[in-house]
């Protein structure tokens, strides 16, 4: 890069890219003018001048990661030991509960800071943080009811990540309002205490331009119908709503046993679904449920690497897209923090299931890589209440691929995303900008050395010496 970029949001910043993926498609010799953290103008076929900051590589929009449990990053890779011949999501959850018992607010901030740095380096600049680790180790509230939420906000602020905070209502251990287990003590709120928590988060987030606030229910097994209605009636009717749903076959069977309806069927019939909803996983669907999600323009929040790691099952992506359904991607438990791996795993899961190639595309976009990237961008925006993408008026978030890599340097634009998503393993995202600020420069984040050192100490204490 040939000229230092300005970090003063009151000044205009000028960036030049030889090629960039705009909302209208690939364009050459693009000049981006950024002011106040947003794109003020985008001009094609320009000539670079000395006052422009030259971006040395193809420029892409960043995307929103629709689903994160930040604290779970500390245990990634630690549950890959067979302790039960019938290992499943439910046995993995037992380890997660053990980890939860030892995490302090400082630990939560350190884990999230390192996680968000890694996400930025992977091309995610907004994250839907599905946050249910609310209370002290004994389950008692902190003096500041949103203490743990404040730690996540501090991590996002320090790293430069945009945060869509989703404080989560979690009250029960099973359908029908079953009492919570001891392992869930730090998660539990009543409806009233949840509404107070949500209000505190809203107050804390004032003045944070990158951040958003949504509403979240852990799952149908963790809340009652009355609770959902009460919360939705009490809170802002415009923000996103997230919920885990139909991730495991057991969850579907338990829902049928309790209500005579499958989870998405119940949610649609008893609560109602619209484009505010992001249904996380939605792995096990009937044909009717699948069409219901698509028809009502809700987002299916897919987390392919976590779903594979936990043995959840395969989301019916081909059929869902045939229904014109919308989806976004998330890294969930963070066994992987790679946009490339999430999108590749999604496509490959369909190929393995159907024993066929090139399954996720559209009539207007036959290139699988381009289609996957476009869908993830759109779905992430809707689910996280943000507008990312290289368009005038959007937040000035973008990433630059490493032009020294042969596939990036040599490929025509029409092949570039396929080459990147299906033929590379190393991280090729060289630079990342958020609101026009250069947060990842030449593969590095300014805080990464100190953050990594602190994170190492948390892993050692929490996982091995606790």
Secondary structure as GFF3:
##gff-version 3
##sequence-region A 1 466
A	DSSP	beta_strand	13	22	.	.	.	ID=ss1
A	DSSP	beta_strand	25	35	.	.	.	ID=ss2
A	DSSP	beta_strand	38	43	.	.	.	ID=ss3
A	DSSP	beta_strand	53	55	.	.	.	ID=ss4
A	DSSP	beta_strand	59	60	.	.	.	ID=ss5
A	DSSP	beta_strand	63	68	.	.	.	ID=ss6
A	DSSP	three_ten_helix	70	75	.	.	.	ID=ss7
A	DSSP	alpha_helix	89	100	.	.	.	ID=ss8
A	DSSP	alpha_helix	105	121	.	.	.	ID=ss9
A	DSSP	beta_strand	124	131	.	.	.	ID=ss10
A	DSSP	alpha_helix	147	159	.	.	.	ID=ss11
A	DSSP	beta_strand	162	169	.	.	.	ID=ss12
A	DSSP	three_ten_helix	182	187	.	.	.	ID=ss13
A	DSSP	alpha_helix	191	205	.	.	.	ID=ss14
A	DSSP	beta_strand	212	213	.	.	.	ID=ss15
A	DSSP	beta_strand	215	217	.	.	.	ID=ss16
A	DSSP	alpha_helix	225	234	.	.	.	ID=ss17
A	DSSP	beta_strand	241	245	.	.	.	ID=ss18
A	DSSP	alpha_helix	249	259	.	.	.	ID=ss19
A	DSSP	alpha_helix	263	266	.	.	.	ID=ss20
A	DSSP	pi_helix	267	271	.	.	.	ID=ss21
A	DSSP	beta_strand	277	281	.	.	.	ID=ss22
A	DSSP	alpha_helix	287	295	.	.	.	ID=ss23
A	DSSP	beta_strand	299	302	.	.	.	ID=ss24
A	DSSP	alpha_helix	304	309	.	.	.	ID=ss25
A	DSSP	alpha_helix	317	322	.	.	.	ID=ss26
A	DSSP	beta_strand	326	329	.	.	.	ID=ss27
A	DSSP	alpha_helix	339	354	.	.	.	ID=ss28
A	DSSP	alpha_helix	368	384	.	.	.	ID=ss29
A	DSSP	beta_strand	398	401	.	.	.	ID=ss30
A	DSSP	alpha_helix	406	410	.	.	.	ID=ss31
A	DSSP	alpha_helix	413	423	.	.	.	ID=ss32
A	DSSP	beta_strand	429	434	.	.	.	ID=ss33
A	DSSP	beta_strand	437	440	.	.	.	ID=ss34
A	DSSP	alpha_helix	448	459	.	.	.	ID=ss35
A	DSSP	pi_helix	460	464	.	.	.	ID=ss36
###
